[in-house]
Amino acid sequence: MSVQPGRHAAPEQRGGAEEEEPLPSFSEQMSEQLGGVRGLIESSIPITVFVILNFLAERFDWWPLRTTLIVACAVAVLIAGYRLARREPVRHAINGLFGIGLGAYIAYRSGEARGFYLPGILYTGGYALVLFLTAAARWPLVGWLWSVMFDGGKPRWRQDGALRRAFTWLTLLWSVTYLVKFLIQGGLYLAEQTDLLGASRLILGWPLYALLLAVTVWSVRSVTRKQRALAEA
């Protein structure tokens, strides 16, 4: 049975037959996974603040690194606190707060602003490795993530050869993309190019993730669309 991206995975029994509710549209699915436009903006604000303040501090020596770190962390806390006070989802804000807090700690302990980006670099490298290993083991991670996000966690795609192949090459695509990102940012980190490292963190952050997710959704829908066309022919 093929995965139907436009169908819900929690069937209801009605008259002995299973009926499935339609999932949200493609744009709604994208928005949910990325936290919406507001979530995208909020996740980049603390990093953008750090990049700008650190650039000014290094060029004009207006304040110490500690001040830049405190302001960036304070912005992340305020964003999470604002969402919490309004009883809005805080998952994306909390995830961002944890990463920023860890980076700030490393930067403070080392006395180097580039340490702020180290956790993200290591995470990217680890993610690239895990993606590659799961694809090599023929249990592509993107397939499992897809089933969790769009199919209620059911591994129905494992029984579909076309989808299994699609998820394998998609997992390899994600792996190679994250590997390139890791090499770029790792090289900038070792070269102590802090300003360029900050810029790459913004450019290769959520825009890249959004692009990969869009390619993934389009590819899977293309496969299932062809399967439906063949079944109806």
Helices and strands as residue ranges (DSSP letters): E 12-14, E 17-19, H 26-34, H 36-60, H 65-85, H 91-110, G 113-117, H 118-136, H 141-150, G 156-159, H 161-190, H 194-203, H 206-232
